[in-house]
């Protein structure tokens, strides 16, 4: 198996559901995470994404209220 950095493309993604995306984003940003997309609201709720040091994409989401 290869990391995304070695393969030249993402080989998988990690999806995490959260209660509050903005709070998680603030902690990740303060820890100097490699943020790909800042928090935004989409049809299914709030979301942002980052990559880890090996290049794996991480997607953090907060379900839409209601």
CHARMM internal coordinates of N, CA and C (Angstrom, degrees):
IC EDIT
DIST 1 N 1 CA 1.4516
DIST 1 CA 1 C 1.5221
ANGL 1 N 1 CA 1 C 108.78
DIST 1 C 2 N 1.3276
ANGL 1 CA 1 C 2 N 114.75
DIHE 1 N 1 CA 1 C 2 N 150.09
DIST 2 N 2 CA 1.4506
ANGL 1 C 2 N 2 CA 121.25
DIHE 1 CA 1 C 2 N 2 CA -179.86
DIST 2 CA 2 C 1.5252
ANGL 2 N 2 CA 2 C 110.36
DIHE 1 C 2 N 2 CA 2 C -123.15
DIST 2 C 3 N 1.3262
ANGL 2 CA 2 C 3 N 115.02
DIHE 2 N 2 CA 2 C 3 N 151.47
DIST 3 N 3 CA 1.4549
ANGL 2 C 3 N 3 CA 119.04
DIHE 2 CA 2 C 3 N 3 CA 173.24
DIST 3 CA 3 C 1.5255
ANGL 3 N 3 CA 3 C 107.89
DIHE 2 C 3 N 3 CA 3 C -76.13
DIST 3 C 4 N 1.3227
ANGL 3 CA 3 C 4 N 118.10
DIHE 3 N 3 CA 3 C 4 N 162.93
DIST 4 N 4 CA 1.4581
ANGL 3 C 4 N 4 CA 119.91
DIHE 3 CA 3 C 4 N 4 CA 176.62
DIST 4 CA 4 C 1.5321
ANGL 4 N 4 CA 4 C 112.21
DIHE 3 C 4 N 4 CA 4 C -58.19
DIST 4 C 5 N 1.3221
ANGL 4 CA 4 C 5 N 116.42
DIHE 4 N 4 CA 4 C 5 N -33.54
DIST 5 N 5 CA 1.4613
ANGL 4 C 5 N 5 CA 118.87
DIHE 4 CA 4 C 5 N 5 CA 178.81
DIST 5 CA 5 C 1.5208
ANGL 5 N 5 CA 5 C 110.83
DIHE 4 C 5 N 5 CA 5 C -64.42
DIST 5 C 6 N 1.3294
ANGL 5 CA 5 C 6 N 117.04
DIHE 5 N 5 CA 5 C 6 N -40.04
DIST 6 N 6 CA 1.4607
ANGL 5 C 6 N 6 CA 121.15
DIHE 5 CA 5 C 6 N 6 CA 179.22
DIST 6 CA 6 C 1.5342
ANGL 6 N 6 CA 6 C 111.65
DIHE 5 C 6 N 6 CA 6 C -74.45
DIST 6 C 7 N 1.3309
ANGL 6 CA 6 C 7 N 116.71
DIHE 6 N 6 CA 6 C 7 N -37.96
DIST 7 N 7 CA 1.4645
ANGL 6 C 7 N 7 CA 121.45
DIHE 6 CA 6 C 7 N 7 CA -176.82
DIST 7 CA 7 C 1.5340
ANGL 7 N 7 CA 7 C 112.62
DIHE 6 C 7 N 7 CA 7 C -79.44
DIST 7 C 8 N 1.3239
ANGL 7 CA 7 C 8 N 116.74
DIHE 7 N 7 CA 7 C 8 N -21.10
DIST 8 N 8 CA 1.4570
ANGL 7 C 8 N 8 CA 120.16
DIHE 7 CA 7 C 8 N 8 CA -177.53
DIST 8 CA 8 C 1.5161
ANGL 8 N 8 CA 8 C 113.51
DIHE 7 C 8 N 8 CA 8 C 82.17
DIST 8 C 9 N 1.3331
ANGL 8 CA 8 C 9 N 117.37
DIHE 8 N 8 CA 8 C 9 N 8.96
DIST 9 N 9 CA 1.4664
ANGL 8 C 9 N 9 CA 122.51
DIHE 8 CA 8 C 9 N 9 CA 179.19
DIST 9 CA 9 C 1.5226
ANGL 9 N 9 CA 9 C 108.49
DIHE 8 C 9 N 9 CA 9 C -161.48
DIST 9 C 10 N 1.3178
ANGL 9 CA 9 C 10 N 116.39
DIHE 9 N 9 CA 9 C 10 N 155.51
DIST 10 N 10 CA 1.4650
ANGL 9 C 10 N 10 CA 120.16
DIHE 9 CA 9 C 10 N 10 CA 177.03
DIST 10 CA 10 C 1.5178
ANGL 10 N 10 CA 10 C 109.77
DIHE 9 C 10 N 10 CA 10 C -66.32
DIST 10 C 11 N 1.3045
ANGL 10 CA 10 C 11 N 116.36
DIHE 10 N 10 CA 10 C 11 N 134.88
DIST 11 N 11 CA 1.4617
ANGL 10 C 11 N 11 CA 121.95
DIHE 10 CA 10 C 11 N 11 CA -179.91
DIST 11 CA 11 C 1.5213
ANGL 11 N 11 CA 11 C 111.80
DIHE 10 C 11 N 11 CA 11 C -103.23
DIST 11 C 12 N 1.3231
ANGL 11 CA 11 C 12 N 117.09
DIHE 11 N 11 CA 11 C 12 N -9.10
DIST 12 N 12 CA 1.4630
ANGL 11 C 12 N 12 CA 123.48
DIHE 11 CA 11 C 12 N 12 CA 178.35
DIST 12 CA 12 C 1.5188
ANGL 12 N 12 CA 12 C 108.21
DIHE 11 C 12 N 12 CA 12 C -170.93
DIST 12 C 13 N 1.3078
ANGL 12 CA 12 C 13 N 116.97
DIHE 12 N 12 CA 12 C 13 N 168.64
DIST 13 N 13 CA 1.4578
ANGL 12 C 13 N 13 CA 122.27
DIHE 12 CA 12 C 13 N 13 CA 175.14
DIST 13 CA 13 C 1.5103
ANGL 13 N 13 CA 13 C 108.94
DIHE 12 C 13 N 13 CA 13 C -138.40
DIST 13 C 14 N 1.3232
ANGL 13 CA 13 C 14 N 115.79
DIHE 13 N 13 CA 13 C 14 N 151.65
DIST 14 N 14 CA 1.4586
ANGL 13 C 14 N 14 CA 121.54
DIHE 13 CA 13 C 14 N 14 CA 179.30
DIST 14 CA 14 C 1.5236
ANGL 14 N 14 CA 14 C 107.49
DIHE 13 C 14 N 14 CA 14 C -110.64
DIST 14 C 15 N 1.3311
ANGL 14 CA 14 C 15 N 116.46
DIHE 14 N 14 CA 14 C 15 N 128.19
DIST 15 N 15 CA 1.4560
ANGL 14 C 15 N 15 CA 122.10
DIHE 14 CA 14 C 15 N 15 CA -179.15
DIST 15 CA 15 C 1.5226
ANGL 15 N 15 CA 15 C 109.24
DIHE 14 C 15 N 15 CA 15 C -115.13
DIST 15 C 16 N 1.3357
ANGL 15 CA 15 C 16 N 115.91
DIHE 15 N 15 CA 15 C 16 N 124.09
DIST 16 N 16 CA 1.4627
ANGL 15 C 16 N 16 CA 122.27
DIHE 15 CA 15 C 16 N 16 CA -177.50
DIST 16 CA 16 C 1.5276
ANGL 16 N 16 CA 16 C 109.17
DIHE 15 C 16 N 16 CA 16 C -122.12
DIST 16 C 17 N 1.3451
ANGL 16 CA 16 C 17 N 117.00
DIHE 16 N 16 CA 16 C 17 N 126.46
DIST 17 N 17 CA 1.4619
ANGL 16 C 17 N 17 CA 121.91
DIHE 16 CA 16 C 17 N 17 CA 173.50
DIST 17 CA 17 C 1.5204
ANGL 17 N 17 CA 17 C 108.73
DIHE 16 C 17 N 17 CA 17 C -90.43
DIST 17 C 18 N 1.3318
ANGL 17 CA 17 C 18 N 116.29
DIHE 17 N 17 CA 17 C 18 N 133.67
DIST 18 N 18 CA 1.4612
ANGL 17 C 18 N 18 CA 122.81
DIHE 17 CA 17 C 18 N 18 CA -177.66
DIST 18 CA 18 C 1.5196
ANGL 18 N 18 CA 18 C 110.84
DIHE 17 C 18 N 18 CA 18 C -124.94
DIST 18 C 19 N 1.3272
ANGL 18 CA 18 C 19 N 115.27
DIHE 18 N 18 CA 18 C 19 N 161.43
DIST 19 N 19 CA 1.4560
ANGL 18 C 19 N 19 CA 119.76
DIHE 18 CA 18 C 19 N 19 CA 173.21
DIST 19 CA 19 C 1.5268
ANGL 19 N 19 CA 19 C 110.72
DIHE 18 C 19 N 19 CA 19 C -78.57
DIST 19 C 20 N 1.3492
ANGL 19 CA 19 C 20 N 117.16
DIHE 19 N 19 CA 19 C 20 N -39.49
DIST 20 N 20 CA 1.4636
ANGL 19 C 20 N 20 CA 121.47
DIHE 19 CA 19 C 20 N 20 CA -177.01
DIST 20 CA 20 C 1.5307
ANGL 20 N 20 CA 20 C 109.59
DIHE 19 C 20 N 20 CA 20 C -139.19
DIST 20 C 21 N 1.3205
ANGL 20 CA 20 C 21 N 116.83
DIHE 20 N 20 CA 20 C 21 N 102.38
DIST 21 N 21 CA 1.4677
ANGL 20 C 21 N 21 CA 122.04
DIHE 20 CA 20 C 21 N 21 CA -178.36
DIST 21 CA 21 C 1.5264
ANGL 21 N 21 CA 21 C 111.99
DIHE 20 C 21 N 21 CA 21 C -61.30
DIST 21 C 22 N 1.3294
ANGL 21 CA 21 C 22 N 117.44
DIHE 21 N 21 CA 21 C 22 N -45.32
DIST 22 N 22 CA 1.4676
ANGL 21 C 22 N 22 CA 120.25
DIHE 21 CA 21 C 22 N 22 CA -175.39
DIST 22 CA 22 C 1.5305
ANGL 22 N 22 CA 22 C 112.17
DIHE 21 C 22 N 22 CA 22 C -60.92
DIST 22 C 23 N 1.3043
ANGL 22 CA 22 C 23 N 116.84
DIHE 22 N 22 CA 22 C 23 N -38.61
DIST 23 N 23 CA 1.4645
ANGL 22 C 23 N 23 CA 120.97
DIHE 22 CA 22 C 23 N 23 CA 178.64
DIST 23 CA 23 C 1.5336
ANGL 23 N 23 CA 23 C 110.43
DIHE 22 C 23 N 23 CA 23 C -65.29
DIST 23 C 24 N 1.3302
ANGL 23 CA 23 C 24 N 117.04
DIHE 23 N 23 CA 23 C 24 N -44.50
DIST 24 N 24 CA 1.4634
ANGL 23 C 24 N 24 CA 121.27
DIHE 23 CA 23 C 24 N 24 CA 178.59
DIST 24 CA 24 C 1.5247
ANGL 24 N 24 CA 24 C 110.71
DIHE 23 C 24 N 24 CA 24 C -63.78
DIST 24 C 25 N 1.3280
ANGL 24 CA 24 C 25 N 116.30
DIHE 24 N 24 CA 24 C 25 N -42.96
DIST 25 N 25 CA 1.4566
ANGL 24 C 25 N 25 CA 121.50
DIHE 24 CA 24 C 25 N 25 CA 178.63
DIST 25 CA 25 C 1.5309
ANGL 25 N 25 CA 25 C 111.13
DIHE 24 C 25 N 25 CA 25 C -58.62
DIST 25 C 26 N 1.3228
ANGL 25 CA 25 C 26 N 117.19
DIHE 25 N 25 CA 25 C 26 N -43.96
DIST 26 N 26 CA 1.4660
ANGL 25 C 26 N 26 CA 120.80
DIHE 25 CA 25 C 26 N 26 CA -179.54
DIST 26 CA 26 C 1.5361
ANGL 26 N 26 CA 26 C 111.06
DIHE 25 C 26 N 26 CA 26 C -59.98
DIST 26 C 27 N 1.3037
ANGL 26 CA 26 C 27 N 116.65
DIHE 26 N 26 CA 26 C 27 N -41.57
DIST 27 N 27 CA 1.4725
ANGL 26 C 27 N 27 CA 120.68
DIHE 26 CA 26 C 27 N 27 CA 178.71
DIST 27 CA 27 C 1.5276
ANGL 27 N 27 CA 27 C 110.20
DIHE 26 C 27 N 27 CA 27 C -67.50
DIST 27 C 28 N 1.3298
ANGL 27 CA 27 C 28 N 116.80
DIHE 27 N 27 CA 27 C 28 N -44.61
DIST 28 N 28 CA 1.4689
ANGL 27 C 28 N 28 CA 120.91
DIHE 27 CA 27 C 28 N 28 CA 179.69
DIST 28 CA 28 C 1.5286
ANGL 28 N 28 CA 28 C 111.06
DIHE 27 C 28 N 28 CA 28 C -62.13
DIST 28 C 29 N 1.3174
ANGL 28 CA 28 C 29 N 117.19
DIHE 28 N 28 CA 28 C 29 N -43.79
DIST 29 N 29 CA 1.4607
ANGL 28 C 29 N 29 CA 121.42
DIHE 28 CA 28 C 29 N 29 CA -179.91
DIST 29 CA 29 C 1.5260
ANGL 29 N 29 CA 29 C 110.74
DIHE 28 C 29 N 29 CA 29 C -64.52
DIST 29 C 30 N 1.3252
ANGL 29 CA 29 C 30 N 116.92
DIHE 29 N 29 CA 29 C 30 N -42.35
DIST 30 N 30 CA 1.4681
ANGL 29 C 30 N 30 CA 121.02
DIHE 29 CA 29 C 30 N 30 CA 178.65
DIST 30 CA 30 C 1.5276
ANGL 30 N 30 CA 30 C 111.69
DIHE 29 C 30 N 30 CA 30 C -63.07
DIST 30 C 31 N 1.3370
ANGL 30 CA 30 C 31 N 116.18
DIHE 30 N 30 CA 30 C 31 N -27.81
DIST 31 N 31 CA 1.4684
ANGL 30 C 31 N 31 CA 121.46
DIHE 30 CA 30 C 31 N 31 CA 178.77
DIST 31 CA 31 C 1.5361
ANGL 31 N 31 CA 31 C 111.52
DIHE 30 C 31 N 31 CA 31 C -88.21
DIST 31 C 32 N 1.3374
ANGL 31 CA 31 C 32 N 116.30
DIHE 31 N 31 CA 31 C 32 N 8.53
DIST 32 N 32 CA 1.4788
ANGL 31 C 32 N 32 CA 122.68
DIHE 31 CA 31 C 32 N 32 CA 178.55
DIST 32 CA 32 C 1.5283
ANGL 32 N 32 CA 32 C 113.10
DIHE 31 C 32 N 32 CA 32 C 65.34
DIST 32 C 33 N 1.3292
ANGL 32 CA 32 C 33 N 116.61
DIHE 32 N 32 CA 32 C 33 N 34.99
DIST 33 N 33 CA 1.4637
ANGL 32 C 33 N 33 CA 120.44
DIHE 32 CA 32 C 33 N 33 CA 175.27
DIST 33 CA 33 C 1.5202
ANGL 33 N 33 CA 33 C 109.23
DIHE 32 C 33 N 33 CA 33 C -62.37
DIST 33 C 34 N 1.3148
ANGL 33 CA 33 C 34 N 116.68
DIHE 33 N 33 CA 33 C 34 N 152.81
DIST 34 N 34 CA 1.4599
ANGL 33 C 34 N 34 CA 122.50
DIHE 33 CA 33 C 34 N 34 CA 177.92
DIST 34 CA 34 C 1.5266
ANGL 34 N 34 CA 34 C 107.83
DIHE 33 C 34 N 34 CA 34 C -85.02
DIST 34 C 35 N 1.3276
ANGL 34 CA 34 C 35 N 115.92
DIHE 34 N 34 CA 34 C 35 N 88.19
DIST 35 N 35 CA 1.4607
ANGL 34 C 35 N 35 CA 122.66
DIHE 34 CA 34 C 35 N 35 CA -176.65
DIST 35 CA 35 C 1.5274
ANGL 35 N 35 CA 35 C 109.59
DIHE 34 C 35 N 35 CA 35 C -78.03
DIST 35 C 36 N 1.3273
ANGL 35 CA 35 C 36 N 116.31
DIHE 35 N 35 CA 35 C 36 N 129.75
DIST 36 N 36 CA 1.4664
ANGL 35 C 36 N 36 CA 121.92
DIHE 35 CA 35 C 36 N 36 CA 178.45
DIST 36 CA 36 C 1.5227
ANGL 36 N 36 CA 36 C 109.99
DIHE 35 C 36 N 36 CA 36 C -94.31
DIST 36 C 37 N 1.3249
ANGL 36 CA 36 C 37 N 117.30
DIHE 36 N 36 CA 36 C 37 N -49.40
DIST 37 N 37 CA 1.4622
ANGL 36 C 37 N 37 CA 123.58
DIHE 36 CA 36 C 37 N 37 CA 178.57
DIST 37 CA 37 C 1.5200
ANGL 37 N 37 CA 37 C 109.02
DIHE 36 C 37 N 37 CA 37 C -129.15
DIST 37 C 38 N 1.3238
ANGL 37 CA 37 C 38 N 116.76
DIHE 37 N 37 CA 37 C 38 N 125.84
DIST 38 N 38 CA 1.4644
ANGL 37 C 38 N 38 CA 121.82
DIHE 37 CA 37 C 38 N 38 CA 176.15
DIST 38 CA 38 C 1.5194
ANGL 38 N 38 CA 38 C 109.72
DIHE 37 C 38 N 38 CA 38 C -67.70
DIST 38 C 39 N 1.3421
ANGL 38 CA 38 C 39 N 116.47
DIHE 38 N 38 CA 38 C 39 N 163.39
DIST 39 N 39 CA 1.4705
ANGL 38 C 39 N 39 CA 118.98
DIHE 38 CA 38 C 39 N 39 CA -179.40
DIST 39 CA 39 C 1.5273
ANGL 39 N 39 CA 39 C 112.26
DIHE 38 C 39 N 39 CA 39 C -56.45
DIST 39 C 40 N 1.3112
ANGL 39 CA 39 C 40 N 113.77
DIHE 39 N 39 CA 39 C 40 N 139.90
DIST 40 N 40 CA 1.4626
ANGL 39 C 40 N 40 CA 121.05
DIHE 39 CA 39 C 40 N 40 CA 176.24
DIST 40 CA 40 C 1.5141
ANGL 40 N 40 CA 40 C 108.29
DIHE 39 C 40 N 40 CA 40 C -150.15
DIST 40 C 41 N 1.3210
ANGL 40 CA 40 C 41 N 115.36
DIHE 40 N 40 CA 40 C 41 N 160.40
DIST 41 N 41 CA 1.4537
ANGL 40 C 41 N 41 CA 121.30
DIHE 40 CA 40 C 41 N 41 CA 176.79
DIST 41 CA 41 C 1.5239
ANGL 41 N 41 CA 41 C 108.31
DIHE 40 C 41 N 41 CA 41 C -98.88
DIST 41 C 42 N 1.3198
ANGL 41 CA 41 C 42 N 114.43
DIHE 41 N 41 CA 41 C 42 N 128.59
DIST 42 N 42 CA 1.4668
ANGL 41 C 42 N 42 CA 121.69
DIHE 41 CA 41 C 42 N 42 CA 177.58
DIST 42 CA 42 C 1.5261
ANGL 42 N 42 CA 42 C 107.82
DIHE 41 C 42 N 42 CA 42 C -124.62
DIST 42 C 43 N 1.3248
ANGL 42 CA 42 C 43 N 117.51
DIHE 42 N 42 CA 42 C 43 N -179.79
DIST 43 N 43 CA 1.4716
ANGL 42 C 43 N 43 CA 120.32
DIHE 42 CA 42 C 43 N 43 CA -174.36
DIST 43 CA 43 C 1.5276
ANGL 43 N 43 CA 43 C 114.26
DIHE 42 C 43 N 43 CA 43 C -59.77
DIST 43 C 44 N 1.3213
ANGL 43 CA 43 C 44 N 118.90
DIHE 43 N 43 CA 43 C 44 N -25.36
DIST 44 N 44 CA 1.4673
ANGL 43 C 44 N 44 CA 121.02
DIHE 43 CA 43 C 44 N 44 CA -178.37
DIST 44 CA 44 C 1.5268
ANGL 44 N 44 CA 44 C 113.32
DIHE 43 C 44 N 44 CA 44 C -100.77
DIST 44 C 45 N 1.3426
ANGL 44 CA 44 C 45 N 118.28
DIHE 44 N 44 CA 44 C 45 N 0.44
DIST 45 N 45 CA 1.4572
ANGL 44 C 45 N 45 CA 121.36
DIHE 44 CA 44 C 45 N 45 CA 177.94
DIST 45 CA 45 C 1.5099
ANGL 45 N 45 CA 45 C 111.94
DIHE 44 C 45 N 45 CA 45 C 137.20
DIST 45 C 46 N 1.3345
ANGL 45 CA 45 C 46 N 116.07
DIHE 45 N 45 CA 45 C 46 N -148.69
DIST 46 N 46 CA 1.4602
ANGL 45 C 46 N 46 CA 121.41
DIHE 45 CA 45 C 46 N 46 CA 179.20
DIST 46 CA 46 C 1.5154
ANGL 46 N 46 CA 46 C 110.10
DIHE 45 C 46 N 46 CA 46 C -98.14
DIST 46 C 47 N 1.3398
ANGL 46 CA 46 C 47 N 116.60
DIHE 46 N 46 CA 46 C 47 N 151.11
DIST 47 N 47 CA 1.4593
ANGL 46 C 47 N 47 CA 119.60
DIHE 46 CA 46 C 47 N 47 CA -178.33
DIST 47 CA 47 C 1.5219
ANGL 47 N 47 CA 47 C 111.59
DIHE 46 C 47 N 47 CA 47 C -157.12
DIST 47 C 48 N 1.3210
ANGL 47 CA 47 C 48 N 116.11
DIHE 47 N 47 CA 47 C 48 N 153.80
DIST 48 N 48 CA 1.4602
ANGL 47 C 48 N 48 CA 122.83
DIHE 47 CA 47 C 48 N 48 CA 166.48
DIST 48 CA 48 C 1.5146
ANGL 48 N 48 CA 48 C 107.12
DIHE 47 C 48 N 48 CA 48 C -153.22
DIST 48 C 49 N 1.3352
ANGL 48 CA 48 C 49 N 116.64
DIHE 48 N 48 CA 48 C 49 N 165.37
DIST 49 N 49 CA 1.4616
ANGL 48 C 49 N 49 CA 119.21
DIHE 48 CA 48 C 49 N 49 CA -179.70
DIST 49 CA 49 C 1.5245
ANGL 49 N 49 CA 49 C 110.99
DIHE 48 C 49 N 49 CA 49 C -138.91
DIST 49 C 50 N 1.3271
ANGL 49 CA 49 C 50 N 114.07
DIHE 49 N 49 CA 49 C 50 N 157.89
DIST 50 N 50 CA 1.4604
ANGL 49 C 50 N 50 CA 122.58
DIHE 49 CA 49 C 50 N 50 CA -179.61
DIST 50 CA 50 C 1.5229
ANGL 50 N 50 CA 50 C 108.38
DIHE 49 C 50 N 50 CA 50 C -148.29
DIST 50 C 51 N 1.3192
ANGL 50 CA 50 C 51 N 116.18
DIHE 50 N 50 CA 50 C 51 N 169.37
DIST 51 N 51 CA 1.4637
ANGL 50 C 51 N 51 CA 120.44
DIHE 50 CA 50 C 51 N 51 CA 173.19
DIST 51 CA 51 C 1.5208
ANGL 51 N 51 CA 51 C 108.58
DIHE 50 C 51 N 51 CA 51 C -124.61
DIST 51 C 52 N 1.3347
ANGL 51 CA 51 C 52 N 115.74
DIHE 51 N 51 CA 51 C 52 N 147.42
DIST 52 N 52 CA 1.4571
ANGL 51 C 52 N 52 CA 119.93
DIHE 51 CA 51 C 52 N 52 CA 178.24
DIST 52 CA 52 C 1.5322
ANGL 52 N 52 CA 52 C 109.62
DIHE 51 C 52 N 52 CA 52 C -87.60
DIST 52 C 53 N 1.3248
ANGL 52 CA 52 C 53 N 117.99
DIHE 52 N 52 CA 52 C 53 N 174.03
DIST 53 N 53 CA 1.4690
ANGL 52 C 53 N 53 CA 120.58
DIHE 52 CA 52 C 53 N 53 CA -176.56
DIST 53 CA 53 C 1.5331
ANGL 53 N 53 CA 53 C 114.91
DIHE 52 C 53 N 53 CA 53 C -58.65
DIST 53 C 54 N 1.3102
ANGL 53 CA 53 C 54 N 118.09
DIHE 53 N 53 CA 53 C 54 N -22.13
DIST 54 N 54 CA 1.4709
ANGL 53 C 54 N 54 CA 121.33
DIHE 53 CA 53 C 54 N 54 CA 178.13
DIST 54 CA 54 C 1.5200
ANGL 54 N 54 CA 54 C 112.43
DIHE 53 C 54 N 54 CA 54 C -90.68
DIST 54 C 55 N 1.3519
ANGL 54 CA 54 C 55 N 117.27
DIHE 54 N 54 CA 54 C 55 N -3.43
DIST 55 N 55 CA 1.4559
ANGL 54 C 55 N 55 CA 121.48
DIHE 54 CA 54 C 55 N 55 CA 178.21
DIST 55 CA 55 C 1.5110
ANGL 55 N 55 CA 55 C 115.96
DIHE 54 C 55 N 55 CA 55 C 95.54
DIST 55 C 56 N 1.3481
ANGL 55 CA 55 C 56 N 118.22
DIHE 55 N 55 CA 55 C 56 N 4.56
DIST 56 N 56 CA 1.4679
ANGL 55 C 56 N 56 CA 120.27
DIHE 55 CA 55 C 56 N 56 CA 177.81
DIST 56 CA 56 C 1.5249
ANGL 56 N 56 CA 56 C 109.87
DIHE 55 C 56 N 56 CA 56 C -73.72
DIST 56 C 57 N 1.3407
ANGL 56 CA 56 C 57 N 117.52
DIHE 56 N 56 CA 56 C 57 N 131.75
DIST 57 N 57 CA 1.4610
ANGL 56 C 57 N 57 CA 119.98
DIHE 56 CA 56 C 57 N 57 CA 177.47
DIST 57 CA 57 C 1.5331
ANGL 57 N 57 CA 57 C 111.44
DIHE 56 C 57 N 57 CA 57 C -78.27
DIST 57 C 58 N 1.3180
ANGL 57 CA 57 C 58 N 115.08
DIHE 57 N 57 CA 57 C 58 N 140.76
DIST 58 N 58 CA 1.4635
ANGL 57 C 58 N 58 CA 123.49
DIHE 57 CA 57 C 58 N 58 CA 176.54
DIST 58 CA 58 C 1.5193
ANGL 58 N 58 CA 58 C 107.48
DIHE 57 C 58 N 58 CA 58 C -121.78
DIST 58 C 59 N 1.3346
ANGL 58 CA 58 C 59 N 116.93
DIHE 58 N 58 CA 58 C 59 N 133.00
DIST 59 N 59 CA 1.4585
ANGL 58 C 59 N 59 CA 123.07
DIHE 58 CA 58 C 59 N 59 CA -179.50
DIST 59 CA 59 C 1.5326
ANGL 59 N 59 CA 59 C 108.31
DIHE 58 C 59 N 59 CA 59 C -120.65
DIST 59 C 60 N 1.3115
ANGL 59 CA 59 C 60 N 115.87
DIHE 59 N 59 CA 59 C 60 N 123.04
DIST 60 N 60 CA 1.4645
ANGL 59 C 60 N 60 CA 122.24
DIHE 59 CA 59 C 60 N 60 CA -178.59
DIST 60 CA 60 C 1.5137
ANGL 60 N 60 CA 60 C 108.39
DIHE 59 C 60 N 60 CA 60 C -111.82
DIST 60 C 61 N 1.3330
ANGL 60 CA 60 C 61 N 116.76
DIHE 60 N 60 CA 60 C 61 N 127.64
DIST 61 N 61 CA 1.4584
ANGL 60 C 61 N 61 CA 120.56
DIHE 60 CA 60 C 61 N 61 CA -176.57
DIST 61 CA 61 C 1.5230
ANGL 61 N 61 CA 61 C 112.64
DIHE 60 C 61 N 61 CA 61 C -132.38
DIST 61 C 62 N 1.3107
ANGL 61 CA 61 C 62 N 114.97
DIHE 61 N 61 CA 61 C 62 N 150.54
DIST 62 N 62 CA 1.4622
ANGL 61 C 62 N 62 CA 123.51
DIHE 61 CA 61 C 62 N 62 CA 174.79
DIST 62 CA 62 C 1.5221
ANGL 62 N 62 CA 62 C 106.41
DIHE 61 C 62 N 62 CA 62 C -122.00
DIST 62 C 63 N 1.3270
ANGL 62 CA 62 C 63 N 118.29
DIHE 62 N 62 CA 62 C 63 N 118.59
DIST 63 N 63 CA 1.4628
ANGL 62 C 63 N 63 CA 119.83
DIHE 62 CA 62 C 63 N 63 CA -178.47
DIST 63 CA 63 C 1.5275
ANGL 63 N 63 CA 63 C 112.45
DIHE 62 C 63 N 63 CA 63 C -58.12
DIST 63 C 64 N 1.3039
ANGL 63 CA 63 C 64 N 115.63
DIHE 63 N 63 CA 63 C 64 N 146.64
DIST 64 N 64 CA 1.4552
ANGL 63 C 64 N 64 CA 122.23
DIHE 63 CA 63 C 64 N 64 CA 178.00
DIST 64 CA 64 C 1.5266
ANGL 64 N 64 CA 64 C 109.30
DIHE 63 C 64 N 64 CA 64 C -63.22
DIST 64 C 65 N 1.3243
ANGL 64 CA 64 C 65 N 115.82
DIHE 64 N 64 CA 64 C 65 N 136.29
DIST 65 N 65 CA 1.4640
ANGL 64 C 65 N 65 CA 120.65
DIHE 64 CA 64 C 65 N 65 CA 178.61
DIST 65 CA 65 C 1.5221
ANGL 65 N 65 CA 65 C 110.04
DIHE 64 C 65 N 65 CA 65 C -66.04
DIST 65 C 66 N 1.3239
ANGL 65 CA 65 C 66 N 113.66
DIHE 65 N 65 CA 65 C 66 N 145.04
DIST 66 N 66 CA 1.4584
ANGL 65 C 66 N 66 CA 117.35
DIHE 65 CA 65 C 66 N 66 CA 173.75
DIST 66 CA 66 C 1.4185
ANGL 66 N 66 CA 66 C 112.57
DIHE 65 C 66 N 66 CA 66 C 109.85
END
COOR INIT
IC SEED 1 N 1 CA 1 C
IC BUILD
